[in-house]
């Protein structure tokens, strides 16, 4: 492998700590907690934006695409298509920002991505509307979304890799779950802000200009995340690899040549992860009000309750994955989506509020299992030298071409066929794809991320066994002792 020794980015971690070990000093613990907070808060800003866009889709359709009825028709589809187009530049962001993160370090790229996200999202709140500047309005909206999509191409992968490489091996699932904790906080904040604002000013007030406020709130949130990220240390695992000249000058070429199987496995899993994620947390507000005719406020608050329950469950489930392994939990979620998605969506169409809540709760519970383990699972699919690149490419290509357009496709399929169970069938198909991908993964719970080898026991591909977690733990401990 062609190597280059890069200087450590950010501030140096405690020099006596072996990467993957528990911090033994108060400064080491503060550094770990600061790293988790910085990664999670930036992710919260990204998903606050996506949540706001989802909750305000109908009002964006009125102001940028001339929708007059707000009934889930063409105007809404075009608004969602603008979001979908932003996903198409995510692979470009991954191709540029991923290799950059492997060459110069995770921390610097994370500062760049949160800056771009904050500027692009805040700018949406200042855009002129269709009534003011005509067709220039949707063009400007698309440009802002494209910038946001490009930055998102490096944001999630960078935050997940940084968090995984900063966390102790034995508790990577627990600490990694806080990345998705931040994601859920972002969505909950978006739901609360948008739903409260709608309740106060009404639909007429939102269409008249109050839709801008949630986007503008991204600016102080983003600046806070930016300030924290500039104070972060570089990930300990990356620092070690850089000092030992285990990084590569050509991470893109290296990952495509040596790790193409891992790229396919991650891409397949991300189909399930993000189809479920975007349809449940992004599309549900529009689906419940625009397609099923439920009260906007009722549907939104019901989703807030489900997300609040998810928030409570995410860290414990992440910790559980450290004890029993990632694969048993991920397989349970994949089977659940395959079997239960259509019945759960059917319950949402019932008039009984309790049945609606049960349907949404089932989908949310399965999503908790996925997101609690994903930030510790996917970075461990690649060796250190190409970890950011591999994650960013597989995640963003899969999201852009399969998961990202799910909201637009589902909405238009419902309009075309009249079948309101389309989201359920979509998630069921994604469940099958995810199931195959998970079976092809190694078990990486408690495995070390250090060095140039793929983490995890090679024999752990296939059905999960508890012994693989113990083998990973023993190997990681042996390597820490010998360091």
C-alpha positions in Angstrom: 0.0 0.0 0.0 1.3 3.5 -0.9 1.5 5.3 2.4 2.0 8.8 3.7 2.5 10.1 7.2 0.1 12.9 7.9 0.4 15.3 10.9 -2.2 14.7 13.6 -5.2 17.0 13.0 -6.8 18.9 15.9 -5.5 18.6 19.4 -3.6 15.5 20.5 -5.4 12.9 22.7 -4.0 11.8 26.0 -0.6 10.3 25.0 -0.8 7.3 27.4 -4.1 6.0 26.1 -4.0 3.1 23.7 -6.7 3.5 21.0 -9.7 1.5 21.8 -9.1 1.4 25.5 -11.2 3.1 28.2 -9.9 6.6 29.1 -8.1 6.5 32.4 -7.8 10.2 33.2 -10.3 12.9 33.7 -9.0 14.8 30.7 -9.3 11.6 28.6 -12.9 11.2 29.7 -13.7 14.9 28.9 -12.1 14.5 25.5 -14.2 11.4 24.8 -17.4 13.1 25.9 -16.5 16.2 23.8 -15.9 14.0 20.8 -19.3 12.3 21.2 -21.1 15.7 21.6 -19.4 17.3 18.7 -20.2 14.4 16.3 -23.8 14.1 17.5 -24.6 17.8 17.5 -23.4 18.3 13.9 -25.6 15.3 12.9 -28.5 16.8 14.8 -28.2 20.0 12.7 -28.2 18.0 9.5 -31.4 16.1 10.4 -33.1 19.1 11.9 -33.0 20.5 8.4 -34.3 17.4 6.8 -37.0 17.2 9.4 -38.1 20.8 8.9 -38.2 20.3 5.1 -40.4 17.2 5.6 -42.8 18.9 8.0 -43.1 22.0 5.9 -43.4 20.2 2.5 -46.9 21.5 1.9 -46.0 25.1 2.6 -42.8 24.8 0.5 -45.0 23.5 -2.4 -47.2 26.5 -2.2 -44.4 29.1 -2.1 -42.0 27.5 -4.6 -44.1 25.4 -6.9 -47.4 27.2 -7.0 -49.5 24.4 -5.3 -52.9 25.8 -4.4 -54.7 22.8 -2.9 -51.8 21.3 -0.8 -53.5 17.9 -1.3 -50.4 15.7 -1.8 -50.4 16.2 -5.6 -47.9 17.6 -8.2 -46.7 20.5 -6.1 -45.8 18.2 -3.2 -44.2 15.7 -5.5 -42.0 18.5 -7.1 -41.1 19.7 -3.6 -40.0 16.2 -2.6 -38.3 15.8 -6.0 -36.1 18.8 -5.1 -35.1 17.0 -1.9 -34.5 13.8 -4.0 -32.3 15.7 -6.4 -30.1 16.9 -3.5 -29.5 13.3 -2.8 -27.9 12.9 -6.2 -25.0 15.1 -5.2 -24.3 13.2 -2.0 -22.2 10.6 -3.9 -20.1 13.5 -5.2 -19.7 14.8 -1.7 -18.7 11.3 -0.6 -16.2 10.9 -3.4 -14.5 14.2 -2.5 -14.9 14.5 1.2 -14.4 10.8 2.1 -10.9 10.5 0.6 -10.1 13.9 2.0 -11.0 12.7 5.5 -8.7 9.6 5.1 -5.8 11.8 3.9 -6.0 14.9 6.3 -8.0 13.5 9.2 -11.7 13.3 10.2 -11.8 16.5 12.4 -11.0 19.0 9.7 -13.6 17.6 7.3 -16.2 17.6 10.0 -15.7 21.3 10.5 -16.1 21.9 6.8 -19.3 19.9 6.5 -21.1 21.5 9.4 -20.1 24.9 8.0 -21.6 24.2 4.6 -24.8 22.7 6.0 -25.4 25.7 8.3 -25.0 28.2 5.5 -27.1 26.3 3.0 -30.0 25.6 5.4 -30.0 29.1 6.8 -30.1 30.5 3.2 -33.3 28.6 2.5 -35.0 30.7 5.1 -34.1 33.9 3.2 -35.1 32.8 -0.3 -37.6 34.8 -2.4 -40.7 32.9 -3.4 -42.3 32.0 -6.7 -44.7 34.9 -6.4 -41.7 37.3 -6.0 -39.2 36.2 -8.6 -40.9 33.5 -10.6 -39.1 30.3 -11.7 -35.9 31.6 -10.1 -37.3 30.7 -6.7 -37.3 26.9 -7.2 -33.9 27.1 -8.9 -32.4 28.9 -5.8 -34.1 26.3 -3.5 -32.6 23.5 -5.5 -29.1 25.2 -5.3 -29.3 25.4 -1.6 -30.4 21.8 -1.3 -27.6 20.7 -3.6 -25.0 22.4 -1.3 -26.7 20.7 1.6 -26.6 17.4 -0.1 -22.9 17.7 -1.0 -22.0 18.5 2.6 -24.2 15.6 3.8 -22.2 13.4 1.6 -19.3 13.8 4.0 -21.1 14.7 7.3 -22.7 11.4 8.4 -19.8 9.2 7.3 -17.3 11.5 8.9 -19.2 11.8 12.2 -19.8 8.0 12.4 -16.2 7.1 11.6 -14.9 9.7 14.0 -17.2 8.6 16.8 -16.4 4.9 16.2 -12.6 5.5 16.2 -12.8 7.7 19.3 -14.9 5.3 21.4 -13.6 2.4 23.5 -13.9 -1.0 21.8 -16.0 -2.5 24.6 -18.6 0.3 24.4 -18.5 1.4 20.8 -22.2 0.4 20.4 -23.2 2.5 23.4 -21.2 5.6 22.4 -21.9 5.2 18.7 -25.7 5.2 19.4 -25.4 8.8 20.4 -24.9 9.8 16.8 -28.4 8.5 16.1 -29.5 10.0 19.4 -28.5 13.3 17.8 -30.3 12.5 14.6 -33.5 11.8 16.6 -33.1 15.0 18.6 -32.8 16.9 15.4 -36.0 15.4 14.1 -37.8 15.9 17.4 -36.7 19.5 17.5 -38.0 20.0 13.9 -41.3 18.3 14.8 -41.8 20.4 17.9 -40.8 23.7 16.3 -42.9 23.2 13.1 -46.0 21.7 14.8 -46.0 24.5 17.5 -45.6 27.2 14.9 -48.4 25.7 12.7 -50.6 25.6 15.8 -49.9 29.3 16.6 -50.0 30.9 13.2 -52.2 28.4 11.3 -51.8 27.3 7.7 -52.4 30.8 6.3 -49.6 32.2 8.5 -47.2 29.5 7.5 -47.9 30.1 3.8 -47.5 33.8 4.3 -43.9 33.6 5.6 -43.6 31.9 9.0 -42.3 28.8 7.2 -38.9 30.6 7.1 -38.3 30.6 10.9 -37.4 26.9 11.4 -34.8 27.2 8.6 -33.3 30.3 10.2 -33.0 28.5 13.6 -30.4 26.3 12.0 -27.9 29.1 12.1 -27.4 29.3 15.9 -27.5 25.5 16.1 -24.9 25.1 13.4 -22.6 27.8 14.9 -22.7 25.9 18.2 -21.7 22.7 16.5 -19.0 24.4 14.6 -17.5 25.9 17.8 -17.4 22.5 19.5 -15.9 20.7 16.4 -13.0 23.2 16.2 -12.1 22.2 19.7 -12.1 18.4 19.1 -9.0 16.1 19.1 -8.4 13.9 16.2 -9.7 10.4 16.4 -7.2 8.2 18.3 -7.3 5.3 15.9 -6.6 7.6 12.9 -3.8 9.4 14.8 -2.1 6.0 15.4 -2.4 4.9 11.8 -1.0 8.2 10.6 2.0 8.1 12.9 2.7 4.4 11.8 2.4 5.4 8.1 -0.7 3.2 7.6 -2.7 5.8 5.8 -2.8 5.9 2.0 -2.4 8.6 -0.6 -5.1 7.0 -2.8 -7.9 5.8 -0.5 -10.4 5.8 -3.4 -8.4 3.5 -5.6 -7.4 1.3 -2.6 -11.0 0.8 -1.4 -12.3 0.0 -4.9 -9.5 -2.5 -5.5 -9.4 -4.2 -2.1 -12.7 -3.6 -0.4 -15.4 -3.7 -3.1 -17.2 -6.6 -1.3 -17.6 -4.4 1.8 -18.9 -1.5 -0.4 -21.7 -3.8 -1.7 -22.6 -5.1 1.7 -22.8 -1.6 3.2 -24.8 -0.3 0.3 -27.3 -3.1 0.6 -27.8 -2.5 4.3 -28.2 1.2 3.8 -31.1 0.5 1.4 -33.0 -0.9 4.4 -31.7 1.7 6.9 -32.5 4.8 4.9 -35.7 3.6 3.2 -37.1 3.0 6.7 -35.6 6.2 8.1 -36.8 8.6 5.4 -40.3 7.0 5.0 -40.9 6.9 8.7 -39.3 10.1 10.0 -39.3 12.2 6.8 -42.3 11.2 4.7 -44.8 10.4 7.5 -46.0 13.9 8.2 -46.9 14.4 4.5 -48.3 10.9 4.2 -50.6 11.2 7.3 -52.0 14.5 6.3 -51.7 14.6 2.5 -52.5 11.0 1.6 -54.6 9.7 4.6 -56.3 13.0 5.4 -55.5 12.9 9.1 -55.2 16.1 11.1 -51.7 17.7 10.5 -51.3 18.5 14.2 -52.5 15.1 15.3 -50.2 13.2 13.0 -47.2 15.4 13.9 -47.7 15.0 17.6 -48.1 11.3 17.3 -44.8 11.1 15.5 -43.2 13.3 18.2 -44.3 10.8 20.9 -42.9 7.9 18.9 -39.6 9.7 18.4 -39.4 10.6 22.1 -39.8 6.9 23.0 -37.1 6.1 20.4 -34.8 8.7 22.0 -35.1 6.9 25.3 -34.4 3.5 23.8 -31.5 4.2 21.5 -28.6 4.2 24.1 -29.7 1.1 25.9 -30.1 -0.8 22.6 -26.7 0.4 21.6 -25.3 -0.9 24.8 -27.1 -4.2 24.3 -25.3 -4.6 20.9 -22.0 -4.4 22.8 -23.0 -7.4 24.8 -24.8 -9.7 22.4 -23.4 -8.5 19.1 -24.7 -6.2 16.3 -25.9 -8.9 14.0 -28.6 -10.5 16.2 -30.3 -7.1 16.6 -29.9 -6.1 12.9 -31.3 -9.4 11.7 -34.3 -9.0 14.0 -35.0 -5.6 12.5 -34.6 -6.7 8.9 -37.0 -9.6 9.4 -39.4 -7.3 11.2 -39.6 -4.8 8.3 -40.0 -7.7 5.9 -43.0 -9.1 7.7 -44.6 -6.2 9.6 -44.3 -3.1 7.3 -47.4 -3.6 5.3 -49.7 -4.4 8.4 -48.2 -1.5 10.2 -48.9 0.9 7.4 -52.5 -0.5 7.1 -53.0 0.4 10.8 -52.2 4.0 10.0 -55.1 4.2 7.7 -57.6 3.2 10.4 -59.8 5.8 12.0 -58.9 4.6 15.5 -56.1 6.7 17.0 -54.8 3.8 19.1 -54.4 1.6 16.1 -52.7 4.4 14.2 -50.2 4.8 17.1 -49.6 1.1 17.3 -48.8 1.0 13.6 -46.4 3.9 13.9 -44.9 2.5 17.1 -44.1 -0.9 15.4 -42.2 0.9 12.6 -40.4 3.2 15.1 -39.4 0.3 17.3 -37.8 -1.6 14.4 -36.1 1.7 13.4 -34.6 2.0 16.9 -32.9 -1.4 16.6 -31.4 -0.4 13.3 -30.1 3.1 14.2 -28.8 2.1 17.6 -26.2 -0.2 16.0 -25.5 1.4 12.6 -22.9 4.0 13.8 -20.8 1.3 15.4 -21.4 -1.3 12.7 -20.7 0.4 9.4 -17.4 2.1 10.2 -16.1 -1.3 11.3 -16.6 -2.7 7.9 -13.4 -1.1 6.6 -9.8 -0.8 7.7 -8.5 2.6 9.0 -6.7 3.7 5.8 -9.9 3.7 3.8 -12.6 3.8 6.5 -14.0 7.3 5.7 -13.8 6.8 1.9 -15.5 3.3 2.0 -18.3 4.4 4.3 -19.0 7.7 2.4 -19.1 6.0 -1.0 -21.2 3.0 -0.1 -23.6 5.0 2.1 -24.1 7.9 -0.2 -24.4 6.0 -3.5 -27.0 3.7 -1.9 -28.8 6.6 -0.3 -28.8 8.7 -3.5 -30.1 6.0 -5.9 -32.3 3.8 -3.7 -33.2 5.3 -0.3 -33.2 9.0 -1.0 -35.9 9.1 -3.7 -38.1 6.8 -1.6 -40.4 9.7 -0.4 -40.9 11.0 -4.0 -41.4 7.6 -5.5 -43.8 6.5 -2.7 -45.9 9.7 -3.0 -46.1 9.4 -6.8 -46.9 5.7 -6.7 -49.8 6.4 -4.3 -51.1 9.1 -6.7 -50.7 6.8 -9.7 -52.1 3.6 -8.3 -54.3 4.8 -5.5 -52.7 2.1 -3.2 -52.0 3.7 0.2 -50.0 0.6 1.3 -47.1 1.6 -1.0 -44.8 2.7 1.8 -45.3 -0.6 3.5 -44.4 -2.6 0.4 -41.4 -0.4 -0.1 -40.1 -1.1 3.3 -40.8 -4.8 3.1 -38.7 -5.1 -0.1 -35.9 -3.0 1.5 -36.1 -5.5 4.5 -35.2 -8.4 2.2 -32.2 -6.6 0.7 -31.0 -5.6 4.2 -31.4 -9.2 5.5 -29.1 -10.5 2.8 -26.5 -7.8 3.5 -26.5 -8.4 7.2 -25.9 -12.1 6.8 -22.8 -11.2 4.7 -21.3 -9.0 7.4 -18.7 -9.9 10.0 -19.6 -9.5 13.6 -17.6 -6.5 14.8 -18.9 -6.0 18.4 -15.9 -5.3 20.7 -13.5 -5.8 17.8 -10.5 -3.4 17.5 -10.5 -0.9 14.7 -6.8 -0.5 14.7 -4.4 -1.6 12.0 -4.8 -2.5 8.3 -6.9 -5.7 8.7 -10.7 -5.8 8.5 -12.2 -5.8 12.0 -14.0 -8.8 13.2 -13.6 -12.6 13.1 -13.7 -13.8 9.4 -15.8 -16.9 10.5 -18.6 -14.6 11.8 -20.1 -14.1 8.3 -23.5 -15.8 8.3 -25.7 -16.5 11.3 -24.7 -14.8 14.5 -23.1 -16.6 17.5 -22.2 -15.1 20.9 -18.8 -16.6 20.8 -17.7 -14.2 18.0 -18.2 -11.2 20.3 -15.9 -12.9 22.9 -13.3 -13.7 20.2 -13.3 -10.1 19.1 -12.9 -8.9 22.7 -10.0 -11.2 23.4 -8.2 -10.2 20.2 -8.7 -6.5 20.9 -7.4 -6.9 24.5 -4.4 -8.9 23.4 -3.4 -6.2 20.9 -3.9 -3.4 23.4 -1.6 -5.2 25.9 1.1 -5.7 23.3 0.9 -2.1 22.1 
